[in-house]
Amino acid sequence: MIEKNWYHTEDHHSPNLSKASLGDFLYRVLKEGGEISQIWPFNPRYDRSPVYFVVKLTEEAKLKIEKETKIRFKLPREIHLN
């Protein structure tokens, strides 16, 4: 079984709140077999405000999307509870 990891989009390399940007991002993630968990528009009152995603991708799919677009992914932060 191919292992998928959760990734967050990077702050300055996320899609923006436009139909073209969101459509391209969603198309690429779904085309590569990814799963979309959360969509968070930073400030939806303004056009082209950043939109942050939590997606589940294989490492190969992540690298392919990063190679073809300006979008970058990072691993989520780890929280350690005492």
FIKOLZA-1660 file (N, C-alpha, C; in steps of 0.1 Angstrom, whole numbers, plus 5000, padded with zeros to 4 digits):
% residues 82
   i   px   py   pz ch aa at
   1 5008 4988 5000  A  M  N
   1 5000 5000 5000  A  M CA
   1 5009 5012 5000  A  M  C
   2 5005 5022 4992  A  I  N
   2 5013 5034 4991  A  I CA
   2 5009 5043 5003  A  I  C
   3 5019 5048 5010  A  E  N
   3 5017 5057 5021  A  E CA
   3 5014 5071 5017  A  E  C
   4 5004 5077 5023  A  K  N
   4 5001 5091 5021  A  K CA
   4 5003 5099 5034  A  K  C
   5 5008 5111 5033  A  N  N
   5 5010 5120 5044  A  N CA
   5 5002 5132 5043  A  N  C
   6 4999 5138 5055  A  W  N
   6 4992 5150 5056  A  W CA
   6 5001 5162 5053  A  W  C
   7 4997 5171 5045  A  Y  N
   7 5006 5183 5043  A  Y CA
   7 4997 5196 5044  A  Y  C
   8 5003 5207 5048  A  H  N
   8 4997 5220 5047  A  H CA
   8 5003 5228 5036  A  H  C
   9 4996 5237 5030  A  T  N
   9 5002 5245 5020  A  T CA
   9 5010 5256 5027  A  T  C
  10 5022 5260 5021  A  E  N
  10 5030 5270 5027  A  E CA
  10 5024 5284 5026  A  E  C
  11 5027 5292 5036  A  D  N
  11 5021 5305 5037  A  D CA
  11 5022 5314 5025  A  D  C
  12 5034 5315 5019  A  H  N
  12 5035 5325 5008  A  H CA
  12 5034 5318 4994  A  H  C
  13 5031 5305 4994  A  H  N
  13 5030 5297 4982  A  H CA
  13 5017 5290 4981  A  H  C
  14 5006 5295 4987  A  S  N
  14 4993 5289 4986  A  S CA
  14 4985 5295 4975  A  S  C
  15 4975 5288 4970  A  P  N
  15 4966 5294 4960  A  P CA
  15 4959 5306 4966  A  P  C
  16 4954 5315 4957  A  N  N
  16 4947 5327 4962  A  N CA
  16 4932 5325 4959  A  N  C
  17 4924 5334 4964  A  L  N
  17 4909 5333 4963  A  L CA
  17 4905 5338 4950  A  L  C
  18 4908 5330 4939  A  S  N
  18 4902 5333 4926  A  S CA
  18 4898 5320 4920  A  S  C
  19 4889 5320 4911  A  K  N
  19 4884 5308 4905  A  K CA
  19 4895 5300 4898  A  K  C
  20 4904 5308 4891  A  A  N
  20 4914 5301 4883  A  A CA
  20 4925 5295 4892  A  A  C
  21 4929 5301 4903  A  S  N
  21 4939 5296 4912  A  S CA
  21 4933 5284 4920  A  S  C
  22 4921 5285 4925  A  L  N
  22 4915 5274 4932  A  L CA
  22 4912 5262 4923  A  L  C
  23 4907 5265 4912  A  G  N
  23 4904 5254 4902  A  G CA
  23 4917 5246 4898  A  G  C
  24 4927 5254 4895  A  D  N
  24 4940 5247 4892  A  D CA
  24 4945 5239 4903  A  D  C
  25 4945 5244 4915  A  F  N
  25 4950 5237 4927  A  F CA
  25 4942 5224 4929  A  F  C
  26 4929 5226 4930  A  L  N
  26 4920 5214 4933  A  L CA
  26 4922 5203 4922  A  L  C
  27 4922 5208 4909  A  Y  N
  27 4924 5198 4898  A  Y CA
  27 4937 5190 4900  A  Y  C
  28 4948 5197 4903  A  R  N
  28 4961 5190 4904  A  R CA
  28 4961 5180 4916  A  R  C
  29 4956 5184 4927  A  V  N
  29 4956 5175 4938  A  V CA
  29 4947 5163 4936  A  V  C
  30 4935 5165 4931  A  L  N
  30 4926 5154 4928  A  L CA
  30 4931 5145 4917  A  L  C
  31 4938 5151 4907  A  K  N
  31 4943 5143 4896  A  K CA
  31 4954 5134 4900  A  K  C
  32 4962 5138 4910  A  E  N
  32 4973 5130 4916  A  E CA
  32 4968 5120 4926  A  E  C
  33 4955 5119 4929  A  G  N
  33 4950 5110 4938  A  G CA
  33 4950 5115 4953  A  G  C
  34 4951 5128 4954  A  G  N
  34 4952 5134 4968  A  G CA
  34 4938 5135 4974  A  G  C
  35 4938 5137 4987  A  E  N
  35 4925 5140 4994  A  E CA
  35 4926 5154 5000  A  E  C
  36 4915 5161 5000  A  I  N
  36 4915 5174 5006  A  I CA
  36 4907 5174 5019  A  I  C
  37 4913 5178 5029  A  S  N
  37 4907 5177 5043  A  S CA
  37 4901 5190 5047  A  S  C
  38 4908 5201 5046  A  Q  N
  38 4904 5214 5051  A  Q CA
  38 4907 5225 5041  A  Q  C
  39 4898 5235 5040  A  I  N
  39 4900 5246 5031  A  I CA
  39 4898 5258 5040  A  I  C
  40 4908 5267 5041  A  W  N
  40 4906 5279 5050  A  W CA
  40 4910 5291 5043  A  W  C
  41 4900 5299 5038  A  P  N
  41 4903 5312 5032  A  P CA
  41 4907 5322 5043  A  P  C
  42 4919 5328 5041  A  F  N
  42 4924 5337 5051  A  F CA
  42 4915 5349 5054  A  F  C
  43 4911 5356 5044  A  N  N
  43 4902 5368 5045  A  N CA
  43 4893 5368 5033  A  N  C
  44 4882 5361 5033  A  P  N
  44 4874 5360 5021  A  P CA
  44 4867 5373 5017  A  P  C
  45 4868 5383 5024  A  R  N
  45 4862 5396 5020  A  R CA
  45 4870 5402 5009  A  R  C
  46 4882 5398 5007  A  Y  N
  46 4891 5404 4997  A  Y CA
  46 4894 5394 4986  A  Y  C
  47 4894 5399 4973  A  D  N
  47 4898 5391 4962  A  D CA
  47 4913 5387 4963  A  D  C
  48 4916 5376 4959  A  R  N
  48 4929 5371 4958  A  R CA
  48 4936 5370 4972  A  R  C
  49 4929 5368 4983  A  S  N
  49 4935 5366 4996  A  S CA
  49 4939 5351 4996  A  S  C
  50 4949 5348 5004  A  P  N
  50 4954 5334 5004  A  P CA
  50 4944 5324 5009  A  P  C
  51 4945 5312 5004  A  V  N
  51 4936 5301 5008  A  V CA
  51 4946 5290 5012  A  V  C
  52 4944 5285 5025  A  Y  N
  52 4953 5274 5030  A  Y CA
  52 4945 5261 5030  A  Y  C
  53 4953 5251 5026  A  F  N
  53 4947 5237 5025  A  F CA
  53 4954 5227 5034  A  F  C
  54 4947 5217 5038  A  V  N
  54 4953 5205 5044  A  V CA
  54 4949 5194 5034  A  V  C
  55 4960 5187 5029  A  V  N
  55 4958 5177 5019  A  V CA
  55 4965 5164 5023  A  V  C
  56 4961 5153 5017  A  K  N
  56 4968 5141 5020  A  K CA
  56 4973 5136 5006  A  K  C
  57 4987 5135 5005  A  L  N
  57 4993 5131 4992  A  L CA
  57 5004 5121 4995  A  L  C
  58 5007 5114 4984  A  T  N
  58 5019 5106 4984  A  T CA
  58 5031 5115 4982  A  T  C
  59 5043 5111 4986  A  E  N
  59 5055 5119 4984  A  E CA
  59 5057 5122 4969  A  E  C
  60 5055 5113 4960  A  E  N
  60 5056 5115 4946  A  E CA
  60 5047 5125 4941  A  E  C
  61 5034 5125 4945  A  A  N
  61 5024 5134 4941  A  A CA
  61 5028 5148 4946  A  A  C
  62 5033 5149 4958  A  K  N
  62 5037 5162 4964  A  K CA
  62 5048 5168 4955  A  K  C
  63 5058 5160 4952  A  L  N
  63 5070 5165 4944  A  L CA
  63 5065 5169 4930  A  L  C
  64 5056 5162 4924  A  K  N
  64 5052 5165 4911  A  K CA
  64 5044 5178 4911  A  K  C
  65 5035 5180 4920  A  I  N
  65 5028 5193 4921  A  I CA
  65 5037 5204 4924  A  I  C
  66 5047 5203 4933  A  E  N
  66 5057 5213 4935  A  E CA
  66 5065 5217 4923  A  E  C
  67 5068 5206 4915  A  K  N
  67 5077 5209 4904  A  K CA
  67 5069 5216 4893  A  K  C
  68 5056 5214 4891  A  E  N
  68 5048 5220 4881  A  E CA
  68 5042 5233 4884  A  E  C
  69 5041 5237 4897  A  T  N
  69 5035 5249 4901  A  T CA
  69 5043 5256 4912  A  T  C
  70 5039 5268 4916  A  K  N
  70 5045 5276 4926  A  K CA
  70 5041 5271 4940  A  K  C
  71 5031 5262 4941  A  I  N
  71 5026 5258 4954  A  I CA
  71 5036 5249 4961  A  I  C
  72 5038 5251 4974  A  R  N
  72 5047 5244 4982  A  R CA
  72 5039 5238 4994  A  R  C
  73 5043 5226 4999  A  F  N
  73 5037 5219 5010  A  F CA
  73 5047 5218 5021  A  F  C
  74 5042 5217 5033  A  K  N
  74 5050 5214 5045  A  K CA
  74 5043 5204 5054  A  K  C
  75 5050 5197 5062  A  L  N
  75 5044 5188 5071  A  L CA
  75 5038 5196 5082  A  L  C
  76 5027 5191 5088  A  P  N
  76 5021 5198 5099  A  P CA
  76 5030 5198 5111  A  P  C
  77 5028 5208 5120  A  R  N
  77 5036 5208 5132  A  R CA
  77 5032 5197 5141  A  R  C
  78 5042 5192 5149  A  E  N
  78 5040 5182 5159  A  E CA
  78 5037 5189 5172  A  E  C
  79 5027 5183 5179  A  I  N
  79 5024 5189 5192  A  I CA
  79 5027 5178 5203  A  I  C
  80 5035 5181 5213  A  H  N
  80 5039 5172 5223  A  H CA
  80 5032 5176 5236  A  H  C
  81 5024 5168 5241  A  L  N
  81 5017 5170 5254  A  L CA
  81 5024 5163 5266  A  L  C
  82 5026 5170 5277  A  N  N
  82 5032 5165 5288  A  N CA
  82 5023 5155 5296  A  N  C
% end
